[in-house]
Amino acid sequence: MSFYNSVFTESELKHFLKYTDPYPHLAGIFAAKEATMKCLDTSISLTDIEITHDMRGKPSAVTMLKKKAVKVKVSISHTASTAIAVAFLTP
């Protein structure tokens, strides 16, 4: 479980528990965190990025940079064996 705690926040882990097969969703969130890190072009911990979902299930990434909350738009797609994500930083 230490691997999961080093990558995912408690809120993200709770989100996955509602799925019968959480692994494709975990892979998608991991991909979104990696895309967010590259989009922000800074070195931060994966647990400093939280992928949230709105009421319709639309994902976004939230992190703190220089004591300011930064929200990044993300798109996640996955199959049973493959996951991909794209991150967009808007001004």
N, CA, C and O atoms as a CHARMM CRD file, in Angstrom:
* protein
*
  364
    1    1 MET  N      0.81200  -1.19300   0.00000 PROA 1      0.00000
    2    1 MET  CA     0.00000   0.00000   0.00000 PROA 1      0.00000
    3    1 MET  C      0.85800   1.26000   0.00000 PROA 1      0.00000
    4    1 MET  O      0.36500   2.32900  -0.35900 PROA 1      0.00000
    5    2 SER  N      2.12600   1.16600   0.39100 PROA 2      0.00000
    6    2 SER  CA     2.97200   2.34800   0.44700 PROA 2      0.00000
    7    2 SER  C      3.18400   2.96900  -0.93300 PROA 2      0.00000
    8    2 SER  O      3.30700   4.18900  -1.03900 PROA 2      0.00000
    9    3 PHE  N      3.23000   2.15400  -1.99800 PROA 3      0.00000
   10    3 PHE  CA     3.33400   2.71200  -3.34300 PROA 3      0.00000
   11    3 PHE  C      2.13000   3.59600  -3.63800 PROA 3      0.00000
   12    3 PHE  O      2.28700   4.72200  -4.10900 PROA 3      0.00000
   13    4 TYR  N      0.94300   3.09700  -3.36800 PROA 4      0.00000
   14    4 TYR  CA    -0.27100   3.87100  -3.64300 PROA 4      0.00000
   15    4 TYR  C     -0.28900   5.17500  -2.85500 PROA 4      0.00000
   16    4 TYR  O     -0.70700   6.20800  -3.37600 PROA 4      0.00000
   17    5 ASN  N      0.15800   5.13500  -1.60800 PROA 5      0.00000
   18    5 ASN  CA     0.18300   6.34000  -0.78300 PROA 5      0.00000
   19    5 ASN  C      1.25600   7.32600  -1.22500 PROA 5      0.00000
   20    5 ASN  O      1.16700   8.51400  -0.91500 PROA 5      0.00000
   21    6 SER  N      2.26000   6.85300  -1.94000 PROA 6      0.00000
   22    6 SER  CA     3.29800   7.75500  -2.43100 PROA 6      0.00000
   23    6 SER  C      2.91700   8.40900  -3.75500 PROA 6      0.00000
   24    6 SER  O      3.60100   9.32600  -4.20900 PROA 6      0.00000
   25    7 VAL  N      1.83400   7.94900  -4.37800 PROA 7      0.00000
   26    7 VAL  CA     1.40500   8.48000  -5.67500 PROA 7      0.00000
   27    7 VAL  C      0.03700   9.15900  -5.59400 PROA 7      0.00000
   28    7 VAL  O     -0.17300  10.21300  -6.19400 PROA 7      0.00000
   29    8 PHE  N     -0.88800   8.55600  -4.85500 PROA 8      0.00000
   30    8 PHE  CA    -2.27500   9.02300  -4.84100 PROA 8      0.00000
   31    8 PHE  C     -2.64400   9.64000  -3.49700 PROA 8      0.00000
   32    8 PHE  O     -2.14000   9.23000  -2.45100 PROA 8      0.00000
   33    9 THR  N     -3.53100  10.62900  -3.54300 PROA 9      0.00000
   34    9 THR  CA    -4.03200  11.22800  -2.30600 PROA 9      0.00000
   35    9 THR  C     -5.12600  10.32300  -1.73000 PROA 9      0.00000
   36    9 THR  O     -5.63500   9.43900  -2.41900 PROA 9      0.00000
   37   10 GLU  N     -5.47300  10.54600  -0.49200 PROA 10     0.00000
   38   10 GLU  CA    -6.52600   9.75700   0.15900 PROA 10     0.00000
   39   10 GLU  C     -7.84900   9.90000  -0.59000 PROA 10     0.00000
   40   10 GLU  O     -8.58300   8.92700  -0.76000 PROA 10     0.00000
   41   11 SER  N     -8.14300  11.10500  -1.02900 PROA 11     0.00000
   42   11 SER  CA    -9.37200  11.36200  -1.77600 PROA 11     0.00000
   43   11 SER  C     -9.40300  10.57700  -3.09200 PROA 11     0.00000
   44   11 SER  O    -10.43800  10.02600  -3.46600 PROA 11     0.00000
   45   12 GLU  N     -8.26800  10.53000  -3.78500 PROA 12     0.00000
   46   12 GLU  CA    -8.19300   9.77900  -5.04100 PROA 12     0.00000
   47   12 GLU  C     -8.38100   8.29100  -4.79400 PROA 12     0.00000
   48   12 GLU  O     -9.08400   7.62200  -5.55100 PROA 12     0.00000
   49   13 LEU  N     -7.76500   7.76900  -3.75200 PROA 13     0.00000
   50   13 LEU  CA    -7.90900   6.34400  -3.44200 PROA 13     0.00000
   51   13 LEU  C     -9.36100   6.00400  -3.11200 PROA 13     0.00000
   52   13 LEU  O     -9.84800   4.95000  -3.52000 PROA 13     0.00000
   53   14 LYS  N    -10.05500   6.86300  -2.39000 PROA 14     0.00000
   54   14 LYS  CA   -11.47700   6.63400  -2.09300 PROA 14     0.00000
   55   14 LYS  C    -12.30100   6.62900  -3.37100 PROA 14     0.00000
   56   14 LYS  O    -13.24200   5.84700  -3.50100 PROA 14     0.00000
   57   15 HSD  N    -11.95300   7.49600  -4.31100 PROA 15     0.00000
   58   15 HSD  CA   -12.67100   7.57700  -5.59400 PROA 15     0.00000
   59   15 HSD  C    -12.59000   6.24600  -6.34300 PROA 15     0.00000
   60   15 HSD  O    -13.56700   5.82200  -6.96100 PROA 15     0.00000
   61   16 PHE  N    -11.42300   5.58300  -6.29100 PROA 16     0.00000
   62   16 PHE  CA   -11.23400   4.33300  -7.02400 PROA 16     0.00000
   63   16 PHE  C    -11.98200   3.16200  -6.42000 PROA 16     0.00000
   64   16 PHE  O    -12.33800   2.21800  -7.12500 PROA 16     0.00000
   65   17 LEU  N    -12.22200   3.21500  -5.12900 PROA 17     0.00000
   66   17 LEU  CA   -12.86900   2.08800  -4.45600 PROA 17     0.00000
   67   17 LEU  C    -14.28200   1.81700  -4.95500 PROA 17     0.00000
   68   17 LEU  O    -14.81700   0.73100  -4.72900 PROA 17     0.00000
   69   18 LYS  N    -14.88800   2.77600  -5.62200 PROA 18     0.00000
   70   18 LYS  CA   -16.25000   2.56700  -6.11900 PROA 18     0.00000
   71   18 LYS  C    -16.28800   1.73500  -7.40900 PROA 18     0.00000
   72   18 LYS  O    -17.36600   1.35300  -7.86400 PROA 18     0.00000
   73   19 TYR  N    -15.13000   1.45700  -7.99400 PROA 19     0.00000
   74   19 TYR  CA   -15.06900   0.67700  -9.23200 PROA 19     0.00000
   75   19 TYR  C    -14.73900  -0.78500  -8.95000 PROA 19     0.00000
   76   19 TYR  O    -13.94300  -1.09200  -8.06300 PROA 19     0.00000
   77   20 THR  N    -15.35400  -1.67400  -9.70800 PROA 20     0.00000
   78   20 THR  CA   -15.06800  -3.10100  -9.58300 PROA 20     0.00000
   79   20 THR  C    -13.61800  -3.38600  -9.94100 PROA 20     0.00000
   80   20 THR  O    -12.94100  -4.15500  -9.25900 PROA 20     0.00000
   81   21 ASP  N    -13.14500  -2.76000 -11.01800 PROA 21     0.00000
   82   21 ASP  CA   -11.75200  -2.90300 -11.44300 PROA 21     0.00000
   83   21 ASP  C    -11.09800  -1.51800 -11.38600 PROA 21     0.00000
   84   21 ASP  O    -11.16900  -0.76600 -12.35800 PROA 21     0.00000
   85   22 PRO  N    -10.46900  -1.17600 -10.27100 PROA 22     0.00000
   86   22 PRO  CA    -9.93300   0.17700 -10.12200 PROA 22     0.00000
   87   22 PRO  C     -8.63600   0.44400 -10.89800 PROA 22     0.00000
   88   22 PRO  O     -8.26300   1.60500 -11.06600 PROA 22     0.00000
   89   23 TYR  N     -7.95100  -0.57800 -11.36800 PROA 23     0.00000
   90   23 TYR  CA    -6.62600  -0.40000 -11.94400 PROA 23     0.00000
   91   23 TYR  C     -6.58400   0.46300 -13.20700 PROA 23     0.00000
   92   23 TYR  O     -5.66400   1.27200 -13.32800 PROA 23     0.00000
   93   24 PRO  N     -7.51400   0.34600 -14.15000 PROA 24     0.00000
   94   24 PRO  CA    -7.48400   1.27000 -15.29200 PROA 24     0.00000
   95   24 PRO  C     -7.67300   2.72400 -14.84500 PROA 24     0.00000
   96   24 PRO  O     -7.08000   3.63300 -15.42600 PROA 24     0.00000
   97   25 HSD  N     -8.48500   2.94300 -13.83000 PROA 25     0.00000
   98   25 HSD  CA    -8.71700   4.29300 -13.31900 PROA 25     0.00000
   99   25 HSD  C     -7.46700   4.82500 -12.61600 PROA 25     0.00000
  100   25 HSD  O     -7.11500   5.99500 -12.76800 PROA 25     0.00000
  101   26 LEU  N     -6.80400   3.96700 -11.85300 PROA 26     0.00000
  102   26 LEU  CA    -5.55000   4.35300 -11.21200 PROA 26     0.00000
  103   26 LEU  C     -4.51100   4.73400 -12.26400 PROA 26     0.00000
  104   26 LEU  O     -3.78900   5.71700 -12.09700 PROA 26     0.00000
  105   27 ALA  N     -4.43300   3.97400 -13.32800 PROA 27     0.00000
  106   27 ALA  CA    -3.47800   4.26300 -14.40300 PROA 27     0.00000
  107   27 ALA  C     -3.80600   5.59600 -15.07000 PROA 27     0.00000
  108   27 ALA  O     -2.90100   6.36000 -15.40400 PROA 27     0.00000
  109   28 GLY  N     -5.08700   5.87800 -15.26600 PROA 28     0.00000
  110   28 GLY  CA    -5.49800   7.14800 -15.86000 PROA 28     0.00000
  111   28 GLY  C     -5.13500   8.33200 -14.97900 PROA 28     0.00000
  112   28 GLY  O     -4.65900   9.35500 -15.47100 PROA 28     0.00000
  113   29 ILE  N     -5.35700   8.19700 -13.68800 PROA 29     0.00000
  114   29 ILE  CA    -5.01900   9.27300 -12.75400 PROA 29     0.00000
  115   29 ILE  C     -3.50200   9.46400 -12.69700 PROA 29     0.00000
  116   29 ILE  O     -3.02000  10.59600 -12.64800 PROA 29     0.00000
  117   30 PHE  N     -2.76000   8.37400 -12.70400 PROA 30     0.00000
  118   30 PHE  CA    -1.30600   8.47300 -12.72600 PROA 30     0.00000
  119   30 PHE  C     -0.84800   9.21900 -13.97600 PROA 30     0.00000
  120   30 PHE  O      0.01400  10.09500 -13.89800 PROA 30     0.00000
  121   31 ALA  N     -1.42100   8.87600 -15.12300 PROA 31     0.00000
  122   31 ALA  CA    -1.06900   9.55200 -16.37700 PROA 31     0.00000
  123   31 ALA  C     -1.41500  11.04200 -16.30300 PROA 31     0.00000
  124   31 ALA  O     -0.65800  11.87700 -16.79700 PROA 31     0.00000
  125   32 ALA  N     -2.54500  11.37700 -15.69400 PROA 32     0.00000
  126   32 ALA  CA    -2.94300  12.77900 -15.55300 PROA 32     0.00000
  127   32 ALA  C     -1.98300  13.54100 -14.64800 PROA 32     0.00000
  128   32 ALA  O     -1.67400  14.70300 -14.91200 PROA 32     0.00000
  129   33 LYS  N     -1.51500  12.90600 -13.59600 PROA 33     0.00000
  130   33 LYS  CA    -0.54700  13.54900 -12.69300 PROA 33     0.00000
  131   33 LYS  C      0.77200  13.79600 -13.42200 PROA 33     0.00000
  132   33 LYS  O      1.36100  14.86900 -13.28800 PROA 33     0.00000
  133   34 GLU  N      1.23600  12.81900 -14.18600 PROA 34     0.00000
  134   34 GLU  CA     2.46500  12.98100 -14.95900 PROA 34     0.00000
  135   34 GLU  C      2.31000  14.10000 -15.99900 PROA 34     0.00000
  136   34 GLU  O      3.21400  14.91800 -16.16600 PROA 34     0.00000
  137   35 ALA  N      1.17600  14.13700 -16.69000 PROA 35     0.00000
  138   35 ALA  CA     0.93600  15.19200 -17.68300 PROA 35     0.00000
  139   35 ALA  C      0.89100  16.56100 -17.01500 PROA 35     0.00000
  140   35 ALA  O      1.37900  17.54200 -17.57600 PROA 35     0.00000
  141   36 THR  N      0.31300  16.63100 -15.83100 PROA 36     0.00000
  142   36 THR  CA     0.24500  17.89100 -15.09000 PROA 36     0.00000
  143   36 THR  C      1.63600  18.36000 -14.69000 PROA 36     0.00000
  144   36 THR  O      1.95500  19.54200 -14.81700 PROA 36     0.00000
  145   37 MET  N      2.46300  17.44400 -14.20900 PROA 37     0.00000
  146   37 MET  CA     3.83600  17.80600 -13.84400 PROA 37     0.00000
  147   37 MET  C      4.58700  18.38500 -15.04400 PROA 37     0.00000
  148   37 MET  O      5.30700  19.37500 -14.91100 PROA 37     0.00000
  149   38 LYS  N      4.42000  17.78000 -16.19200 PROA 38     0.00000
  150   38 LYS  CA     5.10900  18.25700 -17.39100 PROA 38     0.00000
  151   38 LYS  C      4.54000  19.59400 -17.85300 PROA 38     0.00000
  152   38 LYS  O      5.27700  20.45800 -18.33000 PROA 38     0.00000
  153   39 CYS  N      3.24100  19.75800 -17.71100 PROA 39     0.00000
  154   39 CYS  CA     2.57700  21.00500 -18.08800 PROA 39     0.00000
  155   39 CYS  C      3.05900  22.16700 -17.21600 PROA 39     0.00000
  156   39 CYS  O      3.28100  23.27200 -17.71200 PROA 39     0.00000
  157   40 LEU  N      3.21600  21.91400 -15.92900 PROA 40     0.00000
  158   40 LEU  CA     3.64800  22.95100 -14.99000 PROA 40     0.00000
  159   40 LEU  C      5.14400  23.21800 -15.07800 PROA 40     0.00000
  160   40 LEU  O      5.61600  24.26000 -14.62300 PROA 40     0.00000
  161   41 ASP  N      5.89300  22.28700 -15.65900 PROA 41     0.00000
  162   41 ASP  CA     7.33000  22.41600 -15.84000 PROA 41     0.00000
  163   41 ASP  C      8.04200  22.72800 -14.52200 PROA 41     0.00000
  164   41 ASP  O      8.88300  23.62400 -14.45200 PROA 41     0.00000
  165   42 THR  N      7.69200  21.98100 -13.49400 PROA 42     0.00000
  166   42 THR  CA     8.32800  22.13200 -12.19500 PROA 42     0.00000
  167   42 THR  C      8.42300  20.77100 -11.53200 PROA 42     0.00000
  168   42 THR  O      7.70800  19.83900 -11.90000 PROA 42     0.00000
  169   43 SER  N      9.28900  20.66400 -10.57500 PROA 43     0.00000
  170   43 SER  CA     9.47200  19.41000  -9.86100 PROA 43     0.00000
  171   43 SER  C      8.63500  19.41600  -8.58400 PROA 43     0.00000
  172   43 SER  O      8.97200  20.10500  -7.62100 PROA 43     0.00000
  173   44 ILE  N      7.55700  18.65800  -8.57600 PROA 44     0.00000
  174   44 ILE  CA     6.71200  18.51400  -7.39400 PROA 44     0.00000
  175   44 ILE  C      6.37800  17.04500  -7.21300 PROA 44     0.00000
  176   44 ILE  O      6.50500  16.24100  -8.13700 PROA 44     0.00000
  177   45 SER  N      5.95600  16.71900  -6.02800 PROA 45     0.00000
  178   45 SER  CA     5.59100  15.34200  -5.71200 PROA 45     0.00000
  179   45 SER  C      4.24900  14.99600  -6.35400 PROA 45     0.00000
  180   45 SER  O      3.39000  15.86200  -6.51800 PROA 45     0.00000
  181   46 LEU  N      4.07800  13.74100  -6.71000 PROA 46     0.00000
  182   46 LEU  CA     2.80400  13.30700  -7.27800 PROA 46     0.00000
  183   46 LEU  C      1.64900  13.51400  -6.30000 PROA 46     0.00000
  184   46 LEU  O      0.52100  13.77500  -6.71700 PROA 46     0.00000
  185   47 THR  N      1.92500  13.39800  -5.01000 PROA 47     0.00000
  186   47 THR  CA     0.85700  13.60000  -4.02100 PROA 47     0.00000
  187   47 THR  C      0.53500  15.08300  -3.81700 PROA 47     0.00000
  188   47 THR  O     -0.45400  15.41500  -3.16400 PROA 47     0.00000
  189   48 ASP  N      1.36300  15.97800  -4.37100 PROA 48     0.00000
  190   48 ASP  CA     1.05200  17.41000  -4.32800 PROA 48     0.00000
  191   48 ASP  C      0.05000  17.79500  -5.41100 PROA 48     0.00000
  192   48 ASP  O     -0.45300  18.91800  -5.43100 PROA 48     0.00000
  193   49 ILE  N     -0.22900  16.87600  -6.29300 PROA 49     0.00000
  194   49 ILE  CA    -1.22700  17.07500  -7.34700 PROA 49     0.00000
  195   49 ILE  C     -2.41800  16.20400  -7.01200 PROA 49     0.00000
  196   49 ILE  O     -2.26900  15.00900  -6.76100 PROA 49     0.00000
  197   50 GLU  N     -3.59900  16.79500  -7.00700 PROA 50     0.00000
  198   50 GLU  CA    -4.79800  16.00200  -6.75900 PROA 50     0.00000
  199   50 GLU  C     -5.71900  16.09500  -7.96800 PROA 50     0.00000
  200   50 GLU  O     -6.06500  17.18600  -8.42100 PROA 50     0.00000
  201   51 ILE  N     -6.10600  14.94500  -8.47600 PROA 51     0.00000
  202   51 ILE  CA    -7.04900  14.88700  -9.58400 PROA 51     0.00000
  203   51 ILE  C     -8.44700  14.80900  -8.97200 PROA 51     0.00000
  204   51 ILE  O     -8.76300  13.88700  -8.22100 PROA 51     0.00000
  205   52 THR  N     -9.26800  15.78900  -9.30900 PROA 52     0.00000
  206   52 THR  CA   -10.63200  15.83600  -8.80100 PROA 52     0.00000
  207   52 THR  C    -11.60300  15.66700  -9.96500 PROA 52     0.00000
  208   52 THR  O    -11.22700  15.79300 -11.13000 PROA 52     0.00000
  209   53 HSD  N    -12.84000  15.38300  -9.63000 PROA 53     0.00000
  210   53 HSD  CA   -13.88000  15.21900 -10.64700 PROA 53     0.00000
  211   53 HSD  C    -15.08500  16.06200 -10.24600 PROA 53     0.00000
  212   53 HSD  O    -15.48000  16.07900  -9.08000 PROA 53     0.00000
  213   54 ASP  N    -15.67000  16.76600 -11.22700 PROA 54     0.00000
  214   54 ASP  CA   -16.86400  17.54300 -10.92100 PROA 54     0.00000
  215   54 ASP  C    -18.08700  16.62300 -10.89000 PROA 54     0.00000
  216   54 ASP  O    -17.95600  15.40500 -11.01000 PROA 54     0.00000
  217   55 MET  N    -19.24900  17.19900 -10.73100 PROA 55     0.00000
  218   55 MET  CA   -20.49200  16.41900 -10.60200 PROA 55     0.00000
  219   55 MET  C    -20.75800  15.53100 -11.82500 PROA 55     0.00000
  220   55 MET  O    -21.40100  14.48800 -11.70800 PROA 55     0.00000
  221   56 ARG  N    -20.26400  15.94600 -12.99200 PROA 56     0.00000
  222   56 ARG  CA   -20.46900  15.16200 -14.21500 PROA 56     0.00000
  223   56 ARG  C    -19.33500  14.17300 -14.46200 PROA 56     0.00000
  224   56 ARG  O    -19.38400  13.40200 -15.42000 PROA 56     0.00000
  225   57 GLY  N    -18.30800  14.18800 -13.60000 PROA 57     0.00000
  226   57 GLY  CA   -17.18500  13.28200 -13.75800 PROA 57     0.00000
  227   57 GLY  C    -16.01100  13.87900 -14.50300 PROA 57     0.00000
  228   57 GLY  O    -15.01700  13.19400 -14.74600 PROA 57     0.00000
  229   58 LYS  N    -16.11300  15.16400 -14.87500 PROA 58     0.00000
  230   58 LYS  CA   -15.04200  15.83200 -15.60900 PROA 58     0.00000
  231   58 LYS  C    -13.83800  16.02900 -14.68800 PROA 58     0.00000
  232   58 LYS  O    -13.97300  16.61100 -13.61200 PROA 58     0.00000
  233   59 PRO  N    -12.65200  15.54700 -15.10400 PROA 59     0.00000
  234   59 PRO  CA   -11.48000  15.64400 -14.23700 PROA 59     0.00000
  235   59 PRO  C    -10.76000  16.98500 -14.36600 PROA 59     0.00000
  236   59 PRO  O    -10.84600  17.66100 -15.39100 PROA 59     0.00000
  237   60 SER  N    -10.06000  17.34600 -13.31500 PROA 60     0.00000
  238   60 SER  CA    -9.12700  18.47300 -13.34100 PROA 60     0.00000
  239   60 SER  C     -8.05900  18.19500 -12.29800 PROA 60     0.00000
  240   60 SER  O     -8.25100  17.38300 -11.39400 PROA 60     0.00000
  241   61 ALA  N     -6.93600  18.87700 -12.43500 PROA 61     0.00000
  242   61 ALA  CA    -5.83400  18.72100 -11.49300 PROA 61     0.00000
  243   61 ALA  C     -5.71400  19.99500 -10.67700 PROA 61     0.00000
  244   61 ALA  O     -5.85600  21.09800 -11.20600 PROA 61     0.00000
  245   62 VAL  N     -5.45300  19.84100  -9.38800 PROA 62     0.00000
  246   62 VAL  CA    -5.26700  20.98300  -8.49800 PROA 62     0.00000
  247   62 VAL  C     -3.95400  20.78700  -7.75000 PROA 62     0.00000
  248   62 VAL  O     -3.65800  19.69400  -7.26700 PROA 62     0.00000
  249   63 THR  N     -3.17900  21.85000  -7.66100 PROA 63     0.00000
  250   63 THR  CA    -1.92700  21.82200  -6.90800 PROA 63     0.00000
  251   63 THR  C     -1.63800  23.20800  -6.37000 PROA 63     0.00000
  252   63 THR  O     -2.25700  24.18900  -6.78300 PROA 63     0.00000
  253   64 MET  N     -0.71100  23.28100  -5.46400 PROA 64     0.00000
  254   64 MET  CA    -0.28700  24.55900  -4.90200 PROA 64     0.00000
  255   64 MET  C      1.10000  24.88500  -5.45200 PROA 64     0.00000
  256   64 MET  O      2.02800  24.08400  -5.34000 PROA 64     0.00000
  257   65 LEU  N      1.22800  26.06700  -6.04500 PROA 65     0.00000
  258   65 LEU  CA     2.52500  26.55000  -6.50800 PROA 65     0.00000
  259   65 LEU  C      2.74100  27.93500  -5.92100 PROA 65     0.00000
  260   65 LEU  O      1.91400  28.83000  -6.10100 PROA 65     0.00000
  261   66 LYS  N      3.84000  28.10600  -5.22800 PROA 66     0.00000
  262   66 LYS  CA     4.15800  29.38900  -4.59400 PROA 66     0.00000
  263   66 LYS  C      2.99500  29.88600  -3.74800 PROA 66     0.00000
  264   66 LYS  O      2.62400  31.05800  -3.80700 PROA 66     0.00000
  265   67 LYS  N      2.42700  28.97900  -2.96300 PROA 67     0.00000
  266   67 LYS  CA     1.32900  29.26300  -2.03200 PROA 67     0.00000
  267   67 LYS  C      0.04600  29.72700  -2.73200 PROA 67     0.00000
  268   67 LYS  O     -0.80000  30.37600  -2.11700 PROA 67     0.00000
  269   68 LYS  N     -0.09200  29.39200  -4.01000 PROA 68     0.00000
  270   68 LYS  CA    -1.28200  29.74800  -4.77200 PROA 68     0.00000
  271   68 LYS  C     -1.84200  28.48400  -5.42200 PROA 68     0.00000
  272   68 LYS  O     -1.10400  27.70300  -6.02200 PROA 68     0.00000
  273   69 ALA  N     -3.14900  28.29300  -5.29500 PROA 69     0.00000
  274   69 ALA  CA    -3.78100  27.12900  -5.92100 PROA 69     0.00000
  275   69 ALA  C     -3.77800  27.29500  -7.43900 PROA 69     0.00000
  276   69 ALA  O     -4.14500  28.34500  -7.96500 PROA 69     0.00000
  277   70 VAL  N     -3.36400  26.24900  -8.11900 PROA 70     0.00000
  278   70 VAL  CA    -3.34200  26.24500  -9.57800 PROA 70     0.00000
  279   70 VAL  C     -4.22200  25.09400 -10.04300 PROA 70     0.00000
  280   70 VAL  O     -4.05700  23.95500  -9.60600 PROA 70     0.00000
  281   71 LYS  N     -5.15700  25.40300 -10.93500 PROA 71     0.00000
  282   71 LYS  CA    -6.04600  24.37900 -11.47800 PROA 71     0.00000
  283   71 LYS  C     -5.65300  24.13700 -12.93900 PROA 71     0.00000
  284   71 LYS  O     -5.51700  25.07600 -13.72400 PROA 71     0.00000
  285   72 VAL  N     -5.47700  22.88500 -13.27700 PROA 72     0.00000
  286   72 VAL  CA    -5.06100  22.49600 -14.61800 PROA 72     0.00000
  287   72 VAL  C     -6.15900  21.63000 -15.22600 PROA 72     0.00000
  288   72 VAL  O     -6.65800  20.70900 -14.58000 PROA 72     0.00000
  289   73 LYS  N     -6.53100  21.92500 -16.45800 PROA 73     0.00000
  290   73 LYS  CA    -7.51700  21.09200 -17.14700 PROA 73     0.00000
  291   73 LYS  C     -6.83300  19.81800 -17.61800 PROA 73     0.00000
  292   73 LYS  O     -5.72900  19.86500 -18.16100 PROA 73     0.00000
  293   74 VAL  N     -7.48400  18.68600 -17.41300 PROA 74     0.00000
  294   74 VAL  CA    -6.93600  17.41500 -17.87600 PROA 74     0.00000
  295   74 VAL  C     -8.00400  16.62200 -18.60500 PROA 74     0.00000
  296   74 VAL  O     -9.20100  16.76300 -18.35500 PROA 74     0.00000
  297   75 SER  N     -7.53500  15.79700 -19.50300 PROA 75     0.00000
  298   75 SER  CA    -8.39100  14.84700 -20.19300 PROA 75     0.00000
  299   75 SER  C     -7.76200  13.47700 -20.01300 PROA 75     0.00000
  300   75 SER  O     -6.57000  13.29400 -20.25900 PROA 75     0.00000
  301   76 ILE  N     -8.56800  12.51800 -19.58500 PROA 76     0.00000
  302   76 ILE  CA    -8.06600  11.17100 -19.29900 PROA 76     0.00000
  303   76 ILE  C     -8.86000  10.16700 -20.12300 PROA 76     0.00000
  304   76 ILE  O    -10.08200  10.26700 -20.23900 PROA 76     0.00000
  305   77 SER  N     -8.15800   9.21000 -20.68800 PROA 77     0.00000
  306   77 SER  CA    -8.81700   8.13100 -21.40400 PROA 77     0.00000
  307   77 SER  C     -8.09500   6.83100 -21.06900 PROA 77     0.00000
  308   77 SER  O     -6.87300   6.80700 -20.92000 PROA 77     0.00000
  309   78 HSD  N     -8.86500   5.75000 -20.95100 PROA 78     0.00000
  310   78 HSD  CA    -8.21900   4.46700 -20.66800 PROA 78     0.00000
  311   78 HSD  C     -9.06300   3.31300 -21.17200 PROA 78     0.00000
  312   78 HSD  O    -10.27900   3.41300 -21.34000 PROA 78     0.00000
  313   79 THR  N     -8.36100   2.21000 -21.40700 PROA 79     0.00000
  314   79 THR  CA    -8.99300   0.92900 -21.68200 PROA 79     0.00000
  315   79 THR  C     -8.58500   0.02700 -20.52600 PROA 79     0.00000
  316   79 THR  O     -8.03400   0.50200 -19.53300 PROA 79     0.00000
  317   80 ALA  N     -8.84400  -1.24000 -20.64300 PROA 80     0.00000
  318   80 ALA  CA    -8.45300  -2.17100 -19.57900 PROA 80     0.00000
  319   80 ALA  C     -6.93300  -2.27300 -19.45100 PROA 80     0.00000
  320   80 ALA  O     -6.43200  -2.62100 -18.38100 PROA 80     0.00000
  321   81 SER  N     -6.18400  -1.97300 -20.53100 PROA 81     0.00000
  322   81 SER  CA    -4.73300  -2.16400 -20.48600 PROA 81     0.00000
  323   81 SER  C     -3.90100  -0.92300 -20.81000 PROA 81     0.00000
  324   81 SER  O     -2.67400  -0.97100 -20.72000 PROA 81     0.00000
  325   82 THR  N     -4.53800   0.18000 -21.18200 PROA 82     0.00000
  326   82 THR  CA    -3.79700   1.36700 -21.59700 PROA 82     0.00000
  327   82 THR  C     -4.45500   2.62300 -21.03800 PROA 82     0.00000
  328   82 THR  O     -5.68100   2.72300 -20.99100 PROA 82     0.00000
  329   83 ALA  N     -3.63000   3.58400 -20.61500 PROA 83     0.00000
  330   83 ALA  CA    -4.15500   4.86200 -20.12900 PROA 83     0.00000
  331   83 ALA  C     -3.35600   5.99600 -20.73600 PROA 83     0.00000
  332   83 ALA  O     -2.15300   5.87000 -20.96600 PROA 83     0.00000
  333   84 ILE  N     -4.03600   7.11100 -20.99500 PROA 84     0.00000
  334   84 ILE  CA    -3.39000   8.29300 -21.54500 PROA 84     0.00000
  335   84 ILE  C     -4.06700   9.52400 -20.95600 PROA 84     0.00000
  336   84 ILE  O     -5.25700   9.49600 -20.64000 PROA 84     0.00000
  337   85 ALA  N     -3.31000  10.59400 -20.81400 PROA 85     0.00000
  338   85 ALA  CA    -3.86500  11.84100 -20.29600 PROA 85     0.00000
  339   85 ALA  C     -3.12900  13.02700 -20.91900 PROA 85     0.00000
  340   85 ALA  O     -1.96100  12.93400 -21.29700 PROA 85     0.00000
  341   86 VAL  N     -3.85300  14.14200 -21.01000 PROA 86     0.00000
  342   86 VAL  CA    -3.30900  15.38400 -21.51200 PROA 86     0.00000
  343   86 VAL  C     -3.65000  16.46200 -20.50200 PROA 86     0.00000
  344   86 VAL  O     -4.74600  16.45600 -19.94000 PROA 86     0.00000
  345   87 ALA  N     -2.73100  17.38700 -20.25900 PROA 87     0.00000
  346   87 ALA  CA    -2.97000  18.48400 -19.31500 PROA 87     0.00000
  347   87 ALA  C     -2.85400  19.81300 -20.05200 PROA 87     0.00000
  348   87 ALA  O     -1.99900  19.98600 -20.92100 PROA 87     0.00000
  349   88 PHE  N     -3.73800  20.75400 -19.68700 PROA 88     0.00000
  350   88 PHE  CA    -3.75900  22.08700 -20.29300 PROA 88     0.00000
  351   88 PHE  C     -3.72000  23.13500 -19.19300 PROA 88     0.00000
  352   88 PHE  O     -4.57800  23.14900 -18.31100 PROA 88     0.00000
  353   89 LEU  N     -2.73700  24.00000 -19.24400 PROA 89     0.00000
  354   89 LEU  CA    -2.64400  25.10700 -18.29200 PROA 89     0.00000
  355   89 LEU  C     -3.17100  26.33800 -18.98700 PROA 89     0.00000
  356   89 LEU  O     -2.62500  26.76100 -20.00600 PROA 89     0.00000
  357   90 THR  N     -4.22300  26.91700 -18.45100 PROA 90     0.00000
  358   90 THR  CA    -4.80700  28.11100 -19.05100 PROA 90     0.00000
  359   90 THR  C     -4.44900  29.32700 -18.21200 PROA 90     0.00000
  360   90 THR  O     -4.34500  29.22900 -16.98900 PROA 90     0.00000
  361   91 PRO  N     -4.26200  30.45800 -18.85100 PROA 91     0.00000
  362   91 PRO  CA    -3.89100  31.66800 -18.09600 PROA 91     0.00000
  363   91 PRO  C     -4.97000  32.12600 -17.15000 PROA 91     0.00000
  364   91 PRO  O     -4.79600  33.12600 -16.45300 PROA 91     0.00000
